[in-house]
Amino acid sequence: MALHAYADGGFFAPRKIANAFHTTSEEVARTAGLGRDAVQRKERVRSDRTQRRLREMVEVINKVEPRFGSALIAYAWYRSEPLAGFSGQTAMQLVREGRGDEVLDYVDAVDAGVYA
């Protein structure tokens, strides 16, 4: 899914992300490592921290979506599949810790055959 599908007015919109993954905005906040207020208050939604976490989550899911054939299955992978080399942590756990770039690098390495 194109990134603009998750955005509204130039900002990632938790409501649109939730609709795409058939979940709630509160669940999107939790999976991105944010509090409920971060997705409910307009000024918090637009904060750098909230937007960075939402962007990282969406980028990871978008990157693996072609592999799984749907955004919903990619979201399930993001939340539940332990990644090799990260002590059994999932992509969600790593993004919640602010390590989204490491997840993207990992996915690139797998695509290149490094972890095949």
Backbone as ProteinMPNN parsed JSONL, in Angstrom:
{"seq_chain_A": "MALHAYADGGFFAPRKIANAFHTTSEEVARTAGLGRDAVQRKERVRSDRTQRRLREMVEVINKVEPRFGSALIAYAWYRSEPLAGFSGQTAMQLVREGRGDEVLDYVDAVDAGVYA", "coords_chain_A": {"N_chain_A": [[0.852, -1.169, 0.0], [0.565, 2.22, -0.761], [2.419, 4.835, 0.829], [1.037, 7.261, 1.191], [-1.549, 6.445, 1.597], [-1.773, 5.917, 4.232], [-1.748, 8.335, 5.407], [-2.819, 11.672, 6.351], [-3.349, 14.887, 5.518], [-0.601, 15.314, 5.28], [0.542, 14.038, 7.435], [1.167, 10.989, 9.199], [-1.645, 9.09, 9.88], [-3.149, 7.712, 12.582], [-5.75, 6.573, 12.599], [-6.232, 5.916, 9.899], [-4.194, 4.063, 9.499], [-5.004, 2.112, 11.334], [-7.455, 1.341, 10.165], [-6.537, 0.154, 7.799], [-5.261, -2.105, 8.795], [-7.26, -3.429, 10.085], [-7.842, -2.921, 12.829], [-7.651, -1.097, 15.949], [-7.088, 2.404, 16.686], [-5.865, 2.675, 19.147], [-4.603, 0.217, 19.416], [-2.777, 0.397, 17.336], [-1.193, 2.442, 18.364], [-0.089, 1.091, 20.588], [1.374, -0.967, 19.314], [3.272, 0.532, 18.083], [4.685, 1.493, 20.136], [3.696, 3.636, 21.583], [1.784, 5.841, 23.697], [-1.768, 5.917, 24.456], [-2.762, 8.528, 24.327], [-1.099, 9.654, 22.447], [-2.161, 9.048, 19.996], [-4.666, 10.069, 20.091], [-4.867, 12.791, 20.695], [-4.682, 15.683, 18.786], [-2.415, 17.409, 18.664], [-0.471, 15.774, 19.758], [-0.444, 13.628, 17.98], [0.772, 14.79, 15.818], [3.321, 15.213, 16.71], [6.933, 14.977, 16.633], [8.017, 12.569, 17.686], [5.818, 10.76, 17.756], [5.108, 10.707, 15.016], [7.494, 9.712, 13.926], [7.632, 7.09, 15.017], [5.249, 5.971, 13.989], [5.829, 6.179, 11.275], [8.105, 4.497, 11.064], [6.944, 2.013, 11.712], [5.04, 1.717, 9.628], [6.76, 1.797, 7.403], [8.293, -0.556, 7.73], [6.291, -2.542, 7.572], [5.297, -2.008, 5.008], [7.547, -2.636, 3.511], [7.774, -5.414, 3.771], [5.361, -6.321, 2.869], [4.995, -7.123, 0.056], [6.162, -9.645, 0.11], [4.427, -11.179, 1.627], [1.943, -10.797, 0.488], [-0.227, -9.333, 1.404], [-1.219, -6.463, 3.304], [-2.314, -6.929, 5.79], [-1.407, -9.496, 6.548], [1.305, -8.948, 6.568], [1.34, -7.163, 8.694], [0.662, -8.887, 10.774], [2.967, -10.504, 10.749], [4.859, -8.538, 11.482], [4.099, -8.086, 14.128], [4.422, -10.598, 15.367], [6.49, -12.399, 14.535], [9.566, -13.689, 15.456], [12.786, -12.254, 14.957], [15.735, -13.361, 13.435], [18.88, -13.103, 14.987], [18.249, -11.068, 16.708], [17.824, -11.72, 19.34], [15.396, -13.107, 19.535], [13.458, -11.153, 19.402], [10.625, -9.397, 18.077], [9.764, -7.547, 15.067], [8.017, -5.536, 15.843], [8.644, -5.217, 18.596], [11.236, -4.242, 18.376], [10.861, -1.834, 16.94], [9.332, -0.481, 18.817], [11.305, 0.028, 20.648], [12.674, 1.969, 19.371], [14.271, 1.116, 17.284], [13.783, 0.88, 14.576], [15.178, 1.366, 12.173], [17.107, -0.63, 12.217], [15.539, -2.882, 11.836], [14.607, -2.439, 9.238], [17.06, -2.559, 7.886], [17.673, -5.251, 8.395], [15.598, -6.556, 6.995], [16.273, -5.761, 4.409], [18.721, -7.097, 4.217], [17.909, -9.784, 4.387], [16.395, -9.905, 2.06], [18.462, -9.634, 0.256], [19.694, -12.01, 0.548], [21.438, -12.497, 2.624], [20.708, -13.55, 5.151], [19.569, -15.907, 4.428]], "CA_chain_A": [[0.0, 0.0, 0.0], [1.368, 3.432, -0.835], [2.507, 5.543, 2.107], [0.014, 8.304, 1.315], [-2.79, 5.819, 2.038], [-1.747, 5.919, 5.697], [-1.552, 9.718, 5.841], [-3.889, 12.644, 6.23], [-2.809, 16.236, 5.698], [0.852, 15.299, 5.371], [0.965, 13.344, 8.651], [0.641, 9.642, 9.354], [-2.902, 9.145, 10.625], [-3.401, 6.436, 13.256], [-7.048, 6.042, 12.203], [-6.079, 5.285, 8.584], [-3.365, 2.878, 9.701], [-5.871, 1.135, 11.997], [-8.412, 0.82, 9.179], [-5.815, -0.72, 6.866], [-4.889, -3.348, 9.474], [-8.452, -3.964, 10.748], [-7.628, -2.856, 14.27], [-8.016, 0.196, 16.515], [-6.001, 3.379, 16.823], [-5.165, 2.367, 20.394], [-3.718, -0.92, 19.143], [-1.689, 0.947, 16.519], [-0.306, 3.14, 19.308], [0.632, 0.086, 21.378], [2.34, -1.678, 18.491], [4.338, 1.461, 17.723], [5.37, 1.902, 21.359], [3.183, 4.944, 21.966], [0.637, 5.857, 24.593], [-3.059, 6.171, 23.815], [-2.873, 9.968, 24.059], [-0.312, 9.989, 21.253], [-2.981, 8.886, 18.798], [-5.977, 10.677, 20.294], [-4.774, 14.255, 20.72], [-4.159, 16.16, 17.508], [-1.052, 17.933, 18.802], [0.427, 14.644, 20.021], [-0.341, 12.849, 16.74], [1.688, 15.503, 14.924], [4.648, 15.375, 17.314], [8.011, 14.275, 15.941], [8.162, 11.209, 18.21], [4.694, 9.955, 17.285], [5.22, 10.534, 13.569], [8.65, 8.852, 13.654], [7.261, 5.703, 15.332], [4.26, 5.522, 13.013], [6.536, 6.036, 9.998], [8.924, 3.294, 11.118], [6.06, 0.863, 11.666], [4.48, 1.619, 8.28], [7.846, 1.464, 6.471], [8.629, -1.977, 7.88], [5.184, -3.337, 7.039], [5.287, -1.81, 3.554], [8.7, -3.318, 2.912], [7.564, -6.864, 3.742], [4.045, -6.641, 2.308], [5.05, -7.927, -1.171], [6.563, -11.011, 0.462], [3.286, -11.885, 2.207], [0.782, -10.644, -0.37], [-1.244, -8.425, 1.934], [-0.791, -5.62, 4.428], [-2.776, -7.549, 7.03], [-0.481, -10.582, 6.901], [2.568, -8.284, 6.912], [1.137, -6.618, 10.044], [0.758, -10.029, 11.691], [4.404, -10.828, 10.818], [5.476, -7.451, 12.246], [3.774, -8.226, 15.544], [4.61, -11.898, 16.016], [7.59, -13.252, 14.065], [10.891, -13.356, 15.995], [13.796, -12.024, 13.929], [17.039, -13.969, 13.7], [19.934, -12.153, 15.302], [17.761, -10.023, 17.616], [17.448, -12.387, 20.595], [13.999, -13.513, 19.522], [12.533, -10.026, 19.395], [9.873, -9.171, 16.849], [9.921, -6.216, 14.486], [7.256, -4.623, 16.7], [9.414, -4.926, 19.807], [12.385, -3.412, 18.012], [10.363, -0.493, 16.623], [8.94, 0.134, 20.099], [12.544, 0.473, 21.294], [13.309, 2.982, 18.531], [15.269, 0.446, 16.449], [13.154, 0.609, 13.292], [16.182, 1.328, 11.107], [17.745, -1.948, 12.254], [14.605, -3.828, 11.238], [14.654, -2.209, 7.791], [18.333, -3.12, 7.416], [17.531, -6.696, 8.46], [14.744, -6.971, 5.876], [17.102, -5.6, 3.191], [19.727, -8.168, 4.207], [17.209, -11.025, 4.037], [16.073, -9.819, 0.62], [19.711, -9.795, -0.497], [20.166, -13.367, 0.742], [22.442, -12.582, 3.684], [20.216, -14.409, 6.219], [18.744, -16.966, 3.819]], "C_chain_A": [[0.904, 1.24, 0.0], [1.319, 4.193, 0.494], [1.409, 6.584, 2.277], [-1.336, 7.738, 1.765], [-2.9, 5.795, 3.559], [-1.699, 7.334, 6.268], [-2.802, 10.557, 5.636], [-3.283, 14.018, 6.489], [-1.307, 16.268, 5.881], [1.404, 14.63, 6.615], [0.405, 11.931, 8.636], [-0.554, 9.713, 10.293], [-3.198, 7.785, 11.261], [-4.719, 5.788, 12.843], [-6.954, 5.331, 10.858], [-5.228, 4.019, 8.671], [-4.212, 1.765, 10.32], [-6.865, 0.525, 11.015], [-7.735, -0.161, 8.228], [-5.513, -2.081, 7.485], [-6.043, -3.96, 10.271], [-8.276, -4.037, 12.263], [-8.053, -1.473, 14.75], [-6.804, 1.125, 16.562], [-5.192, 3.108, 18.082], [-4.198, 1.209, 20.206], [-2.538, -0.488, 18.279], [-0.691, 1.654, 17.423], [0.535, 2.137, 20.081], [1.7, -0.608, 20.545], [3.479, -0.782, 18.02], [5.095, 1.955, 18.959], [4.949, 3.281, 21.84], [2.035, 4.794, 22.955], [-0.639, 6.185, 23.834], [-3.24, 7.648, 23.479], [-2.151, 10.372, 22.78], [-1.123, 9.857, 19.976], [-4.355, 9.522, 18.926], [-5.945, 12.199, 20.262], [-4.052, 14.75, 19.479], [-2.717, 16.652, 17.617], [-0.037, 16.828, 19.077], [0.617, 13.79, 18.775], [0.7, 13.472, 15.823], [3.083, 15.693, 15.507], [5.683, 14.545, 16.561], [8.111, 12.815, 16.387], [7.059, 10.297, 17.689], [4.815, 9.679, 15.791], [6.382, 9.613, 13.201], [8.291, 7.381, 13.901], [6.239, 5.159, 14.344], [4.919, 5.289, 11.657], [7.349, 4.758, 9.982], [8.056, 2.039, 10.997], [5.53, 0.656, 10.245], [5.562, 1.247, 7.265], [8.197, -0.023, 6.538], [7.537, -2.835, 7.252], [5.118, -3.21, 5.523], [6.406, -2.579, 2.87], [8.479, -4.823, 2.803], [6.236, -7.267, 3.117], [4.118, -7.46, 1.014], [5.403, -9.398, -0.901], [5.359, -11.832, 0.943], [2.005, -11.749, 1.393], [-0.33, -9.773, 0.16], [-0.672, -7.65, 3.115], [-1.173, -6.263, 5.756], [-1.851, -8.68, 7.481], [0.886, -10.0, 7.269], [2.493, -7.699, 8.321], [1.232, -7.733, 11.09], [2.212, -10.46, 11.855], [5.112, -9.814, 11.704], [5.285, -7.652, 13.747], [4.263, -9.528, 16.166], [5.838, -12.705, 15.629], [8.934, -12.827, 14.663], [11.908, -13.239, 14.856], [15.123, -12.64, 14.355], [18.067, -12.881, 13.978], [19.509, -11.038, 16.242], [17.206, -10.643, 18.896], [15.957, -12.713, 20.663], [12.994, -12.378, 19.544], [11.845, -9.91, 18.046], [10.186, -7.778, 16.303], [9.187, -5.183, 15.343], [8.053, -4.25, 17.942], [10.592, -4.012, 19.5], [11.954, -1.986, 17.662], [9.963, 0.226, 17.901], [10.148, 0.654, 20.871], [13.259, 1.553, 20.485], [14.363, 2.415, 17.591], [14.705, 0.062, 15.079], [14.141, 0.535, 12.148], [16.889, -0.025, 11.059], [16.843, -3.012, 11.629], [14.623, -3.675, 9.717], [15.941, -2.749, 7.189], [18.285, -4.647, 7.389], [16.726, -7.212, 7.27], [15.521, -6.847, 4.557], [18.119, -6.724, 3.085], [19.08, -9.505, 3.848], [16.872, -11.029, 2.553], [17.3, -10.022, -0.248], [20.315, -11.187, -0.317], [21.182, -13.548, 1.853], [22.002, -13.549, 4.77], [19.417, -15.584, 5.682], [19.081, -18.322, 4.4]], "O_chain_A": [[1.909, 1.271, 0.71], [0.302, 4.189, 1.188], [0.901, 6.774, 3.382], [-2.179, 8.484, 2.263], [-3.995, 5.666, 4.107], [-1.618, 7.51, 7.484], [-3.702, 10.211, 4.871], [-2.76, 14.272, 7.574], [-0.784, 17.15, 6.562], [2.615, 14.65, 6.835], [-0.691, 11.693, 8.128], [-0.484, 10.316, 11.364], [-3.468, 6.816, 10.552], [-4.793, 4.563, 12.749], [-7.532, 4.257, 10.686], [-5.507, 3.026, 7.998], [-4.146, 0.615, 9.887], [-7.09, -0.685, 11.036], [-8.31, -1.196, 7.892], [-5.508, -3.096, 6.788], [-5.838, -4.898, 11.041], [-8.525, -5.067, 12.888], [-8.745, -0.755, 14.029], [-5.656, 0.686, 16.487], [-3.974, 3.287, 18.091], [-3.102, 1.211, 20.767], [-1.42, -0.963, 18.475], [0.519, 1.487, 17.269], [1.746, 2.315, 20.215], [2.816, -0.815, 21.02], [4.529, -1.273, 17.606], [6.034, 2.742, 18.841], [5.745, 4.009, 22.433], [1.398, 3.743, 23.031], [-0.592, 6.672, 22.705], [-3.818, 7.977, 22.443], [-2.55, 11.325, 22.11], [-0.802, 10.494, 18.973], [-5.13, 9.516, 17.969], [-6.915, 12.826, 19.837], [-2.953, 14.296, 19.161], [-1.89, 16.347, 16.758], [1.122, 16.933, 18.676], [1.711, 13.282, 18.533], [1.428, 12.761, 15.131], [3.944, 16.281, 14.852], [5.352, 13.54, 15.933], [8.273, 11.923, 15.555], [7.333, 9.187, 17.233], [4.643, 8.542, 15.353], [6.269, 8.819, 12.267], [8.614, 6.522, 13.081], [6.346, 4.013, 13.908], [4.607, 4.317, 10.97], [7.303, 4.007, 9.008], [8.398, 1.112, 10.263], [5.57, -0.458, 9.723], [5.303, 0.458, 6.357], [8.377, -0.667, 5.504], [7.829, -3.752, 6.485], [4.905, -4.203, 4.828], [6.224, -3.111, 1.774], [8.944, -5.447, 1.849], [6.014, -8.451, 2.862], [3.362, -8.422, 0.878], [4.967, -10.285, -1.635], [5.284, -13.035, 0.694], [1.068, -12.52, 1.597], [-1.289, -9.496, -0.56], [0.225, -8.113, 3.82], [-0.436, -6.153, 6.735], [-1.55, -8.801, 8.668], [1.55, -10.501, 8.176], [3.476, -7.735, 9.061], [1.811, -7.542, 12.16], [2.649, -10.751, 12.968], [5.883, -10.194, 12.585], [6.2, -7.416, 14.536], [4.5, -9.573, 17.373], [6.197, -13.634, 16.353], [9.395, -11.716, 14.403], [11.89, -14.028, 13.912], [15.573, -12.462, 15.487], [18.114, -11.864, 13.286], [20.307, -10.152, 16.55], [16.233, -10.145, 19.464], [15.337, -12.606, 21.721], [11.796, -12.619, 19.69], [12.404, -10.273, 17.012], [10.787, -6.946, 16.983], [9.688, -4.077, 15.544], [8.125, -3.074, 18.298], [10.906, -3.113, 20.28], [12.623, -1.03, 18.052], [10.229, 1.419, 18.05], [10.036, 1.6, 21.651], [14.336, 2.004, 20.874], [15.251, 3.141, 17.145], [15.098, -0.949, 14.496], [13.969, -0.275, 11.238], [17.231, -0.509, 9.981], [17.326, -3.933, 10.971], [14.651, -4.67, 8.993], [15.924, -3.332, 6.105], [18.801, -5.267, 6.459], [17.117, -8.18, 6.617], [15.436, -7.723, 3.696], [18.358, -7.25, 1.998], [19.652, -10.279, 3.081], [17.044, -12.04, 1.873], [17.195, -10.527, -1.366], [21.321, -11.516, -0.945], [21.735, -14.636, 2.013], [22.83, -14.307, 5.276], [18.656, -16.197, 6.429], [18.488, -19.327, 4.007]]}, "name": "protein", "num_of_chains": 1, "seq": "MALHAYADGGFFAPRKIANAFHTTSEEVARTAGLGRDAVQRKERVRSDRTQRRLREMVEVINKVEPRFGSALIAYAWYRSEPLAGFSGQTAMQLVREGRGDEVLDYVDAVDAGVYA"}
